[in-house]
Every structure is written in structure tokens, then in C-alpha cells.
């Protein structure tokens, strides 16, 4: 499937939030700016998205990674992650991290991520809000060093 990854802005908030809510991962808050978020559109509809937060000078965190259920297993999520990884490297990040549900371990492990108990996380990411929030305690934390 040929896809084009597009930078999101405020015009895309409604579509991105619909997609994220549909996946059960929350959404961008009304006061939270849409920044470092990219999406894939097909037939005028947003079908996938992924955003990136920067934490300190050397850490990037993947957030809001979603592909519509019926379009999964076509490489869209992998392309979005590779795109976000490239941006993180260009901005000087040394670590790329994320929080995910356990059933997605294999997907992320195939892309170079490894799981880590929160207490054993590198110091530079231990206090990132997503890794300390009660809401995300059921999620696994995964990360990789960027070369």
C-alpha cells in the first residue's frame, strides 16, 4: 500500500482524536497543542497517526500510535514509527521510548525496542509523565537507544 505521511496541525485534531479514541488510547486534550504529530490519510479519512514528545535534551517518546483496525498489517504503523524515529534522531534524541499494552510487545521488539521495568529505566526517562501516571501502570515501558 502506497502511503503519504503528513504533518498534522489544529485542522486535523477532530480526525486524529476520533482515531485515538476508537483505539482506546485517549486523545489530545483541548488545551494540548497538536505538535510533532503526523498522520496518514486515505480517501480523505485519517487512518493512522503517531506523535512524538521530547523529554529533556536526549529523549523522545512515541505517543498516540494508531492504525485503523481494518488497515493493520499493511506496514502503515511501521512506516510511521520509522518516520518518527528519523525525526527523533535528527533532533538529537539518544533514546526513543514508549508505553504500550503487553499484547504489542512483539510488534515493537521487531522494531528494536526492549521492555524494561520502570525502576530500571535509564535516568533520563524515569520521570516522564506517561511512565509515572497511574493510568499507564498496566502498560509496559519499552525503549531503544538510537544510533
C-alpha positions as CSV (number, residue, x, y, z in Angstrom):
1,X,0.0,0.0,0.0
2,X,1.5,3.3,-1.0
3,X,1.1,5.9,1.8
4,X,2.0,9.5,2.4
5,X,2.8,10.7,5.9
6,X,1.6,14.2,6.5
7,X,2.3,16.7,9.4
8,X,-0.8,17.3,11.5
9,X,-2.0,20.7,12.8
10,X,-5.1,22.0,14.5
11,X,-7.2,21.3,11.4
12,X,-6.7,17.6,12.0
13,X,-7.5,17.5,15.7
14,X,-11.0,16.1,15.3
15,X,-10.0,13.3,13.0
16,X,-6.9,12.3,15.0
17,X,-8.9,12.3,18.2
18,X,-11.6,10.2,16.6
19,X,-8.9,7.7,15.6
20,X,-7.2,7.7,19.0
21,X,-10.5,7.3,21.0
22,X,-11.5,4.5,18.7
23,X,-8.3,2.7,19.7
24,X,-9.0,3.3,23.4
25,X,-5.8,5.3,24.0
26,X,-7.2,8.7,24.9
27,X,-6.7,11.7,22.7
28,X,-5.2,15.2,22.6
29,X,-6.7,17.4,25.3
30,X,-8.5,20.6,24.2
31,X,-5.6,22.7,25.6
32,X,-2.9,20.4,24.4
33,X,-1.4,21.6,21.1
34,X,-1.1,19.3,18.1
35,X,2.6,19.2,17.6
36,X,5.1,16.6,16.4
37,X,2.1,14.6,15.2
38,X,1.9,13.0,11.8
39,X,-0.8,11.1,10.1
40,X,-1.8,9.0,7.0
41,X,-4.9,9.8,5.1
42,X,-6.7,7.5,2.7
43,X,-9.7,8.7,0.7
44,X,-9.9,11.9,2.7
45,X,-10.0,10.0,6.0
46,X,-7.3,9.9,8.7
47,X,-6.4,6.2,9.0
48,X,-3.2,6.3,11.1
49,X,-1.2,8.7,13.3
50,X,1.8,8.8,15.6
51,X,3.2,11.7,17.7
52,X,6.4,12.3,19.4
53,X,7.2,14.1,22.6
54,X,10.7,15.3,23.5
55,X,11.7,14.9,27.1
56,X,14.9,16.7,28.1
57,X,17.8,17.0,25.6
58,X,18.1,13.4,24.6
59,X,14.8,11.5,24.9
60,X,11.9,11.2,22.5
61,X,8.7,9.3,23.4
62,X,6.4,7.8,20.9
63,X,2.7,8.6,21.6
64,X,-0.7,8.1,20.0
65,X,0.4,5.4,17.6
66,X,-2.8,4.1,15.9
67,X,-3.7,2.4,12.7
68,X,-7.4,1.7,11.9
69,X,-8.1,-1.9,12.8
70,X,-9.1,-3.0,9.3
71,X,-5.9,-1.5,7.8
72,X,-3.4,-3.0,10.2
73,X,-0.7,-5.5,9.0
74,X,0.0,-3.4,5.8
75,X,3.1,-1.7,7.1
76,X,1.5,1.6,7.9
77,X,2.4,1.6,11.6
78,X,6.0,0.5,10.8
79,X,6.4,3.4,8.3
80,X,5.0,5.9,10.9
81,X,7.4,4.6,13.6
82,X,10.4,4.8,11.2
83,X,9.4,8.3,10.2
84,X,9.2,9.4,13.9
85,X,12.4,7.6,14.7
86,X,14.2,9.5,11.9
87,X,12.8,12.8,13.3
88,X,13.9,11.9,16.8
89,X,17.5,11.2,15.6
90,X,17.6,14.4,13.6
91,X,16.6,16.4,16.8
92,X,19.4,14.8,18.8
93,X,17.5,12.2,20.8
94,X,19.6,9.3,22.0
95,X,16.7,7.2,23.4
96,X,13.3,6.5,21.9
97,X,10.7,5.2,24.4
98,X,7.0,4.3,24.6
99,X,4.3,2.8,26.8
100,X,2.3,0.0,25.3
101,X,0.0,-2.8,26.1
102,X,1.6,-6.2,26.6
103,X,0.0,-7.7,23.5
104,X,2.0,-5.4,21.3
105,X,5.4,-6.5,22.7
106,X,6.3,-8.5,19.6
107,X,5.4,-5.7,17.2
108,X,7.8,-3.3,19.0
109,X,10.5,-5.8,19.7
110,X,10.7,-6.5,15.9
111,X,11.5,-2.8,15.6
112,X,14.3,-2.8,18.1
113,X,12.6,-1.9,21.3
114,X,13.1,-3.8,24.6
115,X,11.0,-3.9,27.7
116,X,12.2,-2.5,30.9
117,X,10.8,-2.4,34.5
118,X,10.1,1.2,35.4
119,X,12.6,1.1,38.2
120,X,15.3,0.1,35.8
121,X,14.7,2.7,33.2
122,X,17.5,5.0,32.2
123,X,17.6,8.0,34.5
124,X,16.8,10.4,31.6
125,X,13.3,8.9,31.1
126,X,12.3,7.6,34.6
127,X,10.2,10.7,35.4
128,X,8.4,11.1,32.0
129,X,4.8,11.6,32.9
130,X,3.5,8.7,30.9
131,X,5.8,6.3,32.8
132,X,4.7,7.5,36.2
133,X,1.0,8.1,35.7
134,X,-1.4,5.7,37.4
135,X,-3.4,5.5,34.1
136,X,-0.5,3.8,32.4
137,X,0.6,1.4,35.1
138,X,-0.9,-1.5,33.1
139,X,1.3,-0.6,30.1
140,X,4.7,-1.9,29.5
141,X,7.5,0.6,29.0
142,X,9.8,-0.1,26.1
143,X,12.8,1.8,24.7
144,X,15.7,1.7,22.4
145,X,19.0,3.6,22.0
146,X,19.2,5.5,18.8
147,X,22.4,5.2,16.9
